[in-house]
Amino acid sequence: MTPGPVQECGGASGPPAVELLAPAGGLAQLQAALDAGADAVYLGLRGLNMRAAAAANFDEAGLREASARCRARGRKLYLTLNAIVFDGELRAVGRTLDLAAPLVDAVLASDWGVVAACRARGVPWHASTQMSCANAEAARFLASQGARRIVLARECSMREVAGIAKEMRALGVEIEVFVHGAQCVAESGRCFLSHQAYGASASRGECQQPCRRPYVLAREVPAEGSDRAAAEFSVGAHTIFSARDLCSLPFLDRIVAAGAASLKIEGRGRPAEYVRAVVSAYREALDAVLAGRFSPERAASLVERCAAVYHRRFGEGLFHGRPGTEQFTDNDENLARLVKRHVGVVERDWPRAGMAQIRVQDRTFRVGDTLCIQGPRTGDATFRVDSIRHDDEAWDEARKGDWCTVPRPSPVRPGDRVYAVVPR
């Protein structure tokens, strides 16, 4: 869970050769992404995006704050407006675009009504993966309609990414691909399981993930006199529809060589420590690729960093062909090596002394433990506890009800939540 070295990118030195694009479900995740070295961040407002149910998302004040933080560090900000839209929602789309236009660099769209509203206002738009663009002819059409970037269908192989990227480079249109995170059994989001079972549409960002649950398969009871026996089989969780999480670190150099202009990490429903760990791993990997220092050994160590936080069994997606091999996971959903357990809250911070005062509300912690402190402005600060003090006393541990001070690596804020990072 401890992030690797962070390198500043973009900003005054010019745009990066390949963009690293990070998810943000809230301000803490956005700050974690920026601190970990993301070149750009994508987020959604409350409604009309493909993580309407899974992430807290942003209100108007949060969007303005996110924009200010990204601008201050020379990073880009993209707004997801990529759910299907009904007639009665078109005015809301217009209001959203009027609000977002001066605050974001582009809008991700999948509905042609949203595209039309973007074009009418001169708002740059990217074609979402929900548009299922998987060939050069479709990409050329999207480019003719003004798409600045195309997020390819997740079914595309490496060869197809390279071919489409080459065609689009001549038109000045960028190609974006997903490189890490959860995958849907329907790949580019065409699924009605959740809608049929719960009235919650995946195409509206409301998926309840019935694909991740146990199933019972039953053979119809035979007619009287038949010698066939009725049969019923239980299929365990995560064995039949539940896709593995994508992890492209072992072959990130090939994706860059294929011509992808933006590498997208999935996870707007994930916590700040996930964003920090995964983005920092891909930052290090991408920098190594661009500097000619990428190696299988480095990739393997970075995969281990990502394995510390929330993930299902890793897979390679469909980059290496269709159908992909070993596409489905067969064990417990979360395989993280480390988890966080609530300790308490930050009461005060002393920037000059580099110390934070913590009120322990739940879990005892000791010298040598790992803590992470998370908050809307703090993002994720993860560190080893080198000492614990109470006034002039040195303590070996702090227990429920105690207050204490500990050295921390970067400023934190009153009200930030404090967690112990422990083996799962």
Stockholm file with secondary structure:
# STOCKHOLM 1.0

chainA/1-424         MTPGPVQECGGASGPPAVELLAPAGGLAQLQAALDAGADAVYLGLRGLNMRAAAAANFDEAGLREASARCRARGRKLYLTLNAIVFDGELRAVGRTLDLAAPLVDAVLASDWGVVAACRARGVPWHASTQMSCANAEAARFLASQGARRIVLARECSMREVAGIAKEMRALGVEIEVFVHGAQCVAESGRCFLSHQAYGASASRGECQQPCRRPYVLAREVPAEGSDRAAAEFSVGAHTIFSARDLCSLPFLDRIVAAGAASLKIEGRGRPAEYVRAVVSAYREALDAVLAGRFSPERAASLVERCAAVYHRRFGEGLFHGRPGTEQFTDNDENLARLVKRHVGVVERDWPRAGMAQIRVQDRTFRVGDTLCIQGPRTGDATFRVDSIRHDDEAWDEARKGDWCTVPRPSPVRPGDRVYAVVPR
#=GR chainA/1-424 SS CCCCCCCCCSGGGCCCSSEEEEECSSHHHHHHHHHTTCSEEEEEBSSSSTTTTTSCCBCHHHHHHHHHHHHHTTCEEEEEECSCCCGGGHHHHHHHHHHHTTTCSEEEECSHHHHHHHHHHTCCEEECGGGCCCSHHHHHHHHHTTCSEEECCTTCCHHHHHHHHHHHHTTTCEEEEEEEECCCTTTTTCCCHHHHHHSCCGGGTCCCCGGGSCEEEECCCCCTTCCCCCCEEEECTTSSSCBCEEECGGGHHHHHHTTCSEEEECCTTSCHHHHHHHHHHHHHHHHHHHTTCCCHHHHHHHHHHHHTSSCCSEECTTTTCSSCSSCBCCSCSCCCSEEEEEEEEEEEEETTTTEEEEEECSCCEETTCEEEEEETTTEEEEEECCCEEETTEEESEECTTCEEEEECSSCCCTTCEEEEEEEC
#=GC SS_cons         CCCCCCCCCSGGGCCCSSEEEEECSSHHHHHHHHHTTCSEEEEEBSSSSTTTTTSCCBCHHHHHHHHHHHHHTTCEEEEEECSCCCGGGHHHHHHHHHHHTTTCSEEEECSHHHHHHHHHHTCCEEECGGGCCCSHHHHHHHHHTTCSEEECCTTCCHHHHHHHHHHHHTTTCEEEEEEEECCCTTTTTCCCHHHHHHSCCGGGTCCCCGGGSCEEEECCCCCTTCCCCCCEEEECTTSSSCBCEEECGGGHHHHHHTTCSEEEECCTTSCHHHHHHHHHHHHHHHHHHHTTCCCHHHHHHHHHHHHTSSCCSEECTTTTCSSCSSCBCCSCSCCCSEEEEEEEEEEEEETTTTEEEEEECSCCEETTCEEEEEETTTEEEEEECCCEEETTEEESEECTTCEEEEECSSCCCTTCEEEEEEEC
//
